[in-house]
Amino acid sequence: MNDRTLAPNWNAPARRSSAAHIATHRVLRNTYALLAMTLGWAAAVATAGVAFDWRHPGPIVSLLGTLCLFFVVHKLRNSGWALPAVFALTGFMGYTLGPVLNAVAGLPGGAASIAMALGTTGVTFLGLSAFVLVTRKDFSFMGGFLMIGMIVALVAGLAALFLEIPALSLAVSAAVALLSAGLILFETSRIVQGGETNYVMATVGLFLSVYNLFVSLLSLFGFSSAGE
């Protein structure tokens, strides 16, 4: 009998660990590449909206359109249509952002508010992402809390919109900004820990968090600027 067949394969765990590390690195690389492209695409559409003074479709249409396109992306996530669906979703969100930027730009100090929101969003995203990538901490325990928090914020935001309560809108914006920062930690951690292996869905998750963080900060800075 060949003794080699009875010897334990001590290298198997190391090979599995190496394969998992390579797979995670590939998902991260593809996610950040696609995220950069979708952010650029959304920014281009939003800029066109500002330049041509597009009308906002309204909060209900924006919400329903985003949800529908998100479910389309989820349905097609493993097919060749996934990327077109992602760009349709992010382009639509850029379209809804253009009129918001126009409105803020028309306020006293509006341009400065947009710049501050953009800079704060960028620094926050890079800082939180770097923290997770360096420490490799697992933030999966935050998932349930963040989901409930976003649902509560959505309901409160709709109430503030229809009841026209500025203070509640401001509180919702602050809450969404914090929740979005938490989601960046959570989603990046999922990729690093191997919990998310589909770079399309990873990209969409991070895009939504960055987008919501920016819009929330824009609301906060715009409100502060208008009150001065």
VOBA-1610 file (N, C-alpha, C; in pm, whole numbers, padded with zeros to 5 digits, always signed):
BEGIN
Met+00086-00120+00000Met+00000+00000+00000Met+00088+00124+00000Asn+00047+00226-00070Asn+00125+00348-00079Asn+00103+00431+00047Asp+00215+00451+00124Asp+00203+00527+00248Asp+00159+00671+00222Arg+00183+00720+00101Arg+00152+00858+00070Arg+00001+00883+00078Thr-00078+00776+00049Thr-00223+00794+00051Thr-00277+00801+00192Leu-00198+00751+00290Leu-00243+00752+00429Leu-00197+00875+00504Ala-00100+00944+00450Ala-00045+01061+00519Ala-00145+01176+00516Pro-00161+01245+00629Pro-00254+01359+00630Pro-00204+01470+00540Asn-00297+01537+00479Asn-00263+01648+00389Asn-00261+01777+00470Trp-00142+01805+00527Trp-00130+01921+00615Trp-00145+02053+00538Asn-00124+02049+00409Asn-00129+02173+00331Asn-00270+02211+00286Ala-00367+02117+00303Ala-00503+02145+00255Ala-00565+02268+00321Pro-00559+02282+00457Pro-00617+02403+00517Pro-00552+02530+00467Ala-00421+02527+00449Ala-00350+02646+00401Ala-00394+02681+00260Arg-00414+02575+00176Arg-00458+02602+00039Arg-00600+02660+00038Arg-00686+02606+00126Arg-00822+02659+00133Arg-00823+02803+00180Ser-00739+02834+00280Ser-00730+02970+00330Ser-00678+03065+00223Ser-00579+03018+00149Ser-00523+03100+00041Ser-00626+03125-00068Ala-00703+03021-00103Ala-00807+03035-00206Ala-00915+03133-00160Ala-00952+03125-00032Ala-01054+03217+00021Ala-01003+03360+00019His-00875+03378+00053His-00816+03512+00053His-00814+03569-00088Ile-00779+03487-00185Ile-00775+03532-00325Ile-00915+03569-00373Ala-01014+03486-00336Ala-01153+03514-00377Ala-01203+03645-00315Thr-01172+03666-00187Thr-01213+03790-00120Thr-01147+03911-00183His-01018+03898-00214His-00945+04007-00278His-01006+04040-00414Arg-01048+03936-00487Arg-01108+03958-00619Arg-01241+04032-00605Val-01323+03992-00507Val-01451+04059-00486Val-01429+04206-00448Leu-01332+04231-00360Leu-01301+04368-00320Leu-01258+04452-00440Arg-01167+04396-00519Arg-01115+04470-00635Arg-01227+04502-00734Asn-01309+04403-00764Asn-01419+04425-00859Asn-01523+04521-00803Thr-01548+04510-00672Thr-01647+04597-00609Thr-01605+04743-00616Tyr-01480+04770-00577Tyr-01434+04909-00576Tyr-01421+04965-00717Ala-01386+04882-00812Ala-01378+04928-00951Ala-01517+04965-01003Leu-01615+04878-00978Leu-01752+04906-01023Leu-01812+05022-00945Leu-01780+05032-00816Leu-01831+05143-00736Leu-01780+05277-00790Ala-01652+05282-00825Ala-01597+05406-00881Ala-01668+05443-01011Met-01695+05344-01095Met-01763+05371-01223Met-01907+05418-01200Thr-01977+05354-01108Thr-02117+05391-01085Thr-02128+05528-01018Leu-02036+05559-00928Leu-02037+05692-00867Leu-02009+05799-00972Gly-01914+05771-01061Gly-01886+05865-01169Gly-02005+05882-01262Trp-02072+05771-01294Trp-02189+05775-01381Trp-02303+05854-01316Ala-02329+05827-01188Ala-02436+05899-01118Ala-02403+06048-01109Ala-02276+06080-01086Ala-02235+06221-01079Ala-02255+06290-01214Ala-02225+06218-01323Ala-02244+06275-01457Ala-02391+06301-01485Val-02477+06207-01448Val-02621+06226-01469Val-02674+06340-01383Ala-02627+06347-01257Ala-02670+06456-01168Ala-02624+06591-01222Thr-02503+06596-01275Thr-02451+06720-01334Thr-02536+06763-01454Ala-02576+06666-01535Ala-02664+06696-01648Ala-02798+06750-01597Gly-02846+06692-01488Gly-02972+06740-01430Gly-02963+06884-01383Val-02847+06920-01326Val-02826+07058-01283Val-02817+07150-01405Ala-02741+07107-01505Ala-02720+07190-01624Ala-02849+07216-01701Phe-02933+07114-01712Phe-03056+07127-01791Phe-03180+07153-01704Asp-03156+07171-01573Asp-03264+07205-01480Asp-03379+07104-01486Trp-03344+06976-01473Trp-03447+06872-01474Trp-03535+06883-01351Arg-03659+06848-01368Arg-03753+06850-01255Arg-03739+06721-01174His-03757+06735-01044His-03752+06618-00957His-03880+06536-00975Pro-03869+06403-00983Pro-03989+06321-01004Pro-04079+06311-00882Gly-04032+06359-00769Gly-04111+06350-00646Gly-04062+06236-00558Pro-04081+06247-00426Pro-04027+06146-00334Pro-04084+06006-00353Ile-04213+05997-00383Ile-04276+05866-00398Ile-04222+05795-00523Val-04217+05867-00635Val-04164+05808-00759Val-04017+05771-00741Ser-03942+05858-00673Ser-03800+05830-00649Ser-03782+05703-00568Leu-03861+05690-00461Leu-03851+05573-00374Leu-03893+05446-00447Leu-04008+05451-00514Leu-04056+05332-00585Leu-03963+05294-00700Gly-03913+05395-00772Gly-03820+05367-00882Gly-03693+05302-00833Thr-03640+05353-00722Thr-03517+05296-00666Thr-03540+05153-00619Leu-03651+05129-00549Leu-03681+04994-00500Leu-03700+04896-00615Cys-03774+04938-00718Cys-03798+04849-00832Cys-03667+04814-00903Leu-03584+04914-00926Leu-03457+04889-00994Leu-03363+04806-00907Phe-03370+04825-00775Phe-03288+04743-00686Phe-03328+04596-00696Phe-03457+04569-00698Phe-03503+04430-00709Phe-03468+04371-00845Val-03466+04455-00949Val-03422+04408-01081Val-03276+04367-01075Val-03193+04450-01012Val-03050+04417-00997Val-03034+04287-00920His-03109+04274-00811His-03100+04152-00729His-03140+04029-00809Lys-03243+04043-00892Lys-03290+03930-00972Lys-03187+03891-01077Leu-03117+03990-01134Leu-03024+03965-01244Leu-02878+03957-01198Arg-02855+03951-01066Arg-02721+03967-01013Arg-02620+03865-01066Asn-02667+03747-01108Asn-02576+03644-01157Asn-02581+03628-01309Ser-02643+03724-01377Ser-02656+03713-01522Ser-02576+03823-01591Gly-02571+03815-01722Gly-02500+03916-01800Gly-02569+04051-01801Trp-02695+04056-01757Trp-02769+04181-01750Trp-02749+04254-01619Ala-02669+04200-01530Ala-02651+04262-01399Ala-02589+04401-01410Leu-02484+04414-01490Leu-02417+04544-01500Leu-02506+04651-01562Pro-02578+04623-01674Pro-02671+04725-01724Pro-02776+04765-01620Ala-02822+04667-01541Ala-02921+04697-01438Ala-02861+04787-01330Val-02736+04762-01293Val-02668+04845-01193Val-02656+04989-01242Phe-02618+05006-01368Phe-02603+05142-01422Phe-02739+05209-01439Ala-02844+05131-01464Ala-02979+05188-01470Ala-03019+05241-01332Leu-02992+05161-01228Leu-03025+05201-01091Leu-02948+05326-01050Thr-02816+05323-01068Thr-02733+05436-01023Thr-02758+05560-01109Gly-02788+05540-01237Gly-02822+05653-01322Gly-02952+05719-01278Phe-03051+05637-01243Phe-03178+05691-01195Phe-03158+05770-01066Met-03073+05718-00977Met-03048+05789-00852Met-02971+05919-00877Gly-02883+05919-00977Gly-02818+06043-01016Gly-02918+06143-01070Tyr-03015+06092-01146Tyr-03121+06178-01202Tyr-03202+06245-01091Thr-03235+06170-00985Thr-03311+06228-00875Thr-03226+06324-00791Leu-03094+06308-00797Leu-03005+06394-00719Leu-02986+06532-00782Gly-02990+06538-00916Gly-02966+06665-00985Gly-03053+06779-00936Pro-03186+06763-00932Pro-03272+06871-00883Pro-03246+06909-00737Val-03205+06811-00656Val-03171+06840-00515Val-03049+06931-00509Leu-02949+06900-00591Leu-02829+06985-00596Leu-02865+07126-00643Asn-02954+07135-00740Asn-02998+07266-00788Asn-03064+07346-00677Ala-03148+07279-00599Ala-03219+07347-00490Ala-03122+07397-00384Val-03025+07312-00347Val-02927+07352-00244Val-02837+07462-00297Ala-02798+07452-00424Ala-02710+07553-00483Ala-02776+07690-00484Gly-02910+07694-00486Gly-02981+07821-00486Gly-02990+07886-00350Leu-02951+07816-00245Leu-02954+07871-00110Leu-02830+07956-00085Pro-02835+08048+00012Pro-02714+08123+00049Pro-02606+08026+00098Gly-02489+08032+00038Gly-02382+07940+00075Gly-02407+07799+00028Gly-02494+07782-00070Gly-02530+07648-00117Gly-02414+07572-00178Ala-02331+07642-00256Ala-02216+07576-00319Ala-02120+07523-00213Ala-02101+07600-00106Ala-02014+07556+00003Ala-02074+07435+00074Ser-02205+07433+00088Ser-02272+07318+00152Ser-02253+07191+00070Ile-02264+07203-00062Ile-02244+07088-00149Ile-02101+07037-00138Ala-02006+07131-00138Ala-01864+07093-00128Ala-01835+07025+00005Met-01891+07078+00115Met-01869+07019+00247Met-01931+06879+00255Ala-02052+06864+00200Ala-02117+06733+00202Ala-02037+06631+00122Leu-01988+06674+00006Leu-01910+06585-00079Leu-01779+06546-00012Gly-01710+06645+00045Gly-01583+06616+00111Gly-01599+06528+00233Thr-01701+06557+00315Thr-01726+06477+00435Thr-01763+06334+00399Thr-01842+06318+00294Thr-01879+06183+00248Thr-01756+06105+00204Gly-01671+06170+00125Gly-01551+06103+00076Gly-01458+06061+00189Val-01433+06153+00282Val-01343+06124+00394Val-01402+06013+00482Thr-01532+06020+00507Thr-01598+05918+00591Thr-01589+05780+00526Phe-01621+05773+00397Phe-01617+05644+00328Phe-01475+05586+00328Leu-01378+05668+00292Leu-01240+05618+00286Leu-01190+05578+00424Gly-01223+05658+00526Gly-01177+05627+00661Gly-01238+05499+00715Leu-01370+05483+00700Leu-01436+05363+00750Leu-01393+05238+00674Ser-01379+05252+00542Ser-01336+05137+00461Ser-01195+05095+00499Ala-01106+05193+00516Ala-00968+05162+00554Ala-00962+05094+00690Phe-01047+05140+00783Phe-01049+05081+00917Phe-01084+04933+00911Val-01187+04900+00833Val-01228+04759+00822Val-01122+04677+00750Leu-01066+04731+00643Leu-00968+04656+00564Leu-00840+04631+00644Val-00802+04725+00730Val-00680+04709+00808Val-00703+04619+00929Thr-00811+04644+01003Thr-00836+04567+01125Thr-00904+04434+01099Arg-00978+04425+00983Arg-01054+04305+00948Arg-01155+04268+01058Lys-01207+04369+01125Lys-01308+04345+01229Lys-01440+04302+01166Asp-01512+04220+01239Asp-01641+04169+01192Asp-01754+04254+01250Phe-01825+04324+01163Phe-01936+04409+01206Phe-02071+04348+01171Ser-02075+04218+01152Ser-02201+04153+01114Ser-02308+04167+01222Phe-02267+04187+01347Phe-02362+04199+01457Phe-02450+04325+01442Met-02407+04419+01357Met-02481+04544+01341Met-02597+04533+01242Gly-02603+04421+01168Gly-02699+04410+01058Gly-02843+04435+01096Gly-02891+04365+01199Gly-03031+04378+01240Gly-03064+04519+01287Phe-02976+04576+01367Phe-02998+04712+01418Phe-03005+04813+01304Leu-02913+04801+01208Leu-02909+04895+01097Leu-03033+04883+01009Met-03080+04761+00986Met-03199+04741+00904Met-03321+04804+00970Ile-03339+04777+01099Ile-03452+04835+01172Ile-03442+04987+01174Gly-03320+05036+01196Gly-03299+05181+01199Gly-03336+05247+01068Met-03299+05185+00956Met-03333+05242+00825Met-03484+05240+00800Ile-03551+05135+00844Ile-03697+05128+00826Ile-03765+05238+00908Val-03721+05256+01033Val-03776+05361+01118Val-03749+05498+01057Ala-03627+05518+01006Ala-03591+05646+00945Ala-03675+05674+00821Leu-03701+05568+00742Leu-03784+05585+00622Leu-03925+05629+00658Val-03984+05562+00758Val-04120+05597+00800Val-04123+05739+00857Ala-04023+05772+00939Ala-04017+05907+00998Ala-03995+06012+00890Gly-03913+05978+00790Gly-03889+06072+00681Gly-04014+06101+00601Leu-04093+05997+00573Leu-04219+06017+00501Leu-04317+06099+00584Ala-04318+06074+00716Ala-04405+06152+00804Ala-04364+06298+00805Ala-04234+06323+00812Ala-04185+06461+00812Ala-04217+06531+00681Leu-04215+06455+00571Leu-04244+06512+00440Leu-04390+06554+00428Phe-04480+06464+00464Phe-04623+06492+00447Phe-04677+06586+00555Leu-04618+06581+00675Leu-04664+06668+00783Leu-04589+06801+00784Glu-04485+06810+00700Glu-04406+06933+00687Glu-04351+06978+00823Ile-04270+06890+00883Ile-04207+06920+01012Ile-04056+06930+00990Pro-04001+07051+00976Pro-03857+07067+00947Pro-03766+07003+01052Ala-03803+07016+01179Ala-03718+06960+01285Ala-03708+06809+01273Leu-03819+06744+01239Leu-03817+06598+01222Leu-03734+06560+01100Ser-03744+06638+00993Ser-03663+06611+00874Ser-03515+06620+00906Leu-03478+06720+00987Leu-03339+06737+01026Leu-03292+06619+01111Ala-03376+06574+01204Ala-03341+06459+01288Ala-03326+06333+01205Val-03413+06315+01106Val-03405+06198+01018Val-03276+06201+00937Ser-03239+06318+00887Ser-03115+06331+00809Ser-02994+06293+00894Ala-02992+06340+01019Ala-02881+06306+01109Ala-02877+06156+01136Ala-02995+06096+01158Ala-03001+05952+01184Ala-02956+05872+01063Val-03001+05912+00943Val-02963+05839+00822Val-02814+05851+00796Ala-02756+05967+00826Ala-02611+05983+00809Ala-02535+05884+00897Leu-02577+05871+01023Leu-02512+05777+01114Leu-02535+05632+01071Leu-02658+05601+01031Leu-02690+05465+00987Leu-02613+05430+00860Ser-02597+05525+00770Ser-02522+05501+00646Ser-02376+05472+00675Ala-02320+05546+00771Ala-02181+05519+00812Ala-02170+05378+00869Gly-02268+05339+00950Gly-02269+05203+01003Gly-02281+05099+00894Leu-02361+05127+00792Leu-02378+05032+00681Leu-02249+05018+00600Ile-02173+05124+00588Ile-02044+05113+00518Ile-01953+05016+00593Leu-01950+05028+00726Leu-01873+04933+00807Leu-01925+04791+00788Phe-02056+04776+00798Phe-02119+04644+00789Phe-02094+04579+00653Glu-02116+04653+00546Glu-02105+04596+00411Glu-01960+04565+00375Thr-01869+04654+00413Thr-01727+04627+00386Thr-01681+04505+00465Ser-01727+04495+00590Ser-01692+04380+00673Ser-01744+04250+00612Arg-01865+04253+00555Arg-01920+04132+00493Arg-01831+04084+00379Ile-01781+04177+00300Ile-01693+04139+00190Ile-01564+04079+00244Val-01504+04147+00341Val-01376+04102+00398Val-01391+03966+00465Gln-01504+03943+00531Gln-01526+03816+00602Gln-01577+03705+00510Gly-01599+03736+00383Gly-01646+03635+00288Gly-01796+03615+00289Gly-01870+03705+00357Gly-02015+03691+00362Gly-02084+03737+00235Glu-02020+03825+00159Glu-02074+03871+00032Glu-01975+03837-00078Thr-02014+03748-00166Thr-01924+03702-00273Thr-01965+03753-00411Asn-02077+03825-00417Asn-02124+03880-00545Asn-02088+04028-00550Tyr-01994+04064-00635Tyr-01946+04202-00635Tyr-02052+04300-00684Val-02148+04253-00761Val-02256+04341-00807Val-02340+04387-00688Met-02382+04293-00604Met-02462+04329-00488Met-02379+04406-00385Ala-02251+04371-00374Ala-02163+04446-00284Ala-02152+04591-00328Thr-02140+04612-00458Thr-02131+04748-00513Thr-02259+04826-00486Val-02372+04764-00512Val-02501+04833-00493Val-02519+04871-00346Gly-02484+04780-00255Gly-02497+04809-00113Gly-02413+04928-00072Leu-02287+04932-00116Leu-02199+05043-00082Leu-02245+05172-00150Phe-02290+05160-00275Phe-02337+05279-00347Phe-02454+05344-00273Leu-02551+05263-00232Leu-02667+05316-00161Leu-02626+05383-00030Ser-02529+05323+00040Ser-02483+05382+00166Ser-02414+05515+00143Val-02327+05521+00042Val-02257+05645+00010Val-02356+05752-00036Tyr-02449+05713-00121Tyr-02551+05806-00171Tyr-02635+05863-00057Asn-02685+05776+00031Asn-02767+05822+00143Asn-02688+05908+00239Leu-02561+05874+00260Leu-02475+05956+00346Leu-02460+06096+00288Phe-02433+06104+00158Phe-02415+06233+00092Phe-02542+06317+00097Val-02656+06257+00063Val-02783+06331+00062Val-02819+06379+00203Ser-02793+06296+00304Ser-02823+06335+00442Ser-02735+06451+00486Leu-02607+06441+00456Leu-02516+06551+00491Leu-02551+06677+00414Leu-02592+06660+00289Leu-02633+06775+00208Leu-02752+06845+00272Ser-02846+06767+00323Ser-02962+06823+00391Ser-02921+06897+00518Leu-02830+06837+00595Leu-02786+06901+00719Leu-02709+07029+00692Phe-02613+07024+00601Phe-02534+07143+00570Phe-02619+07250+00502Gly-02711+07206+00415Gly-02799+07302+00349Gly-02891+07372+00447Phe-02943+07298+00544Phe-03029+07356+00647Phe-02951+07457+00730Ser-02827+07419+00766Ser-02742+07508+00844Ser-02712+07636+00768Ser-02683+07619+00637Ser-02651+07735+00554Ser-02772+07827+00538Ala-02890+07768+00520Ala-03011+07849+00501Ala-03049+07924+00628Gly-03010+07868+00744Gly-03047+07931+00871Gly-02956+08045+00911Glu-02843+08059+00842Glu-02749+08164+00878Glu-02792+08299+00822
//
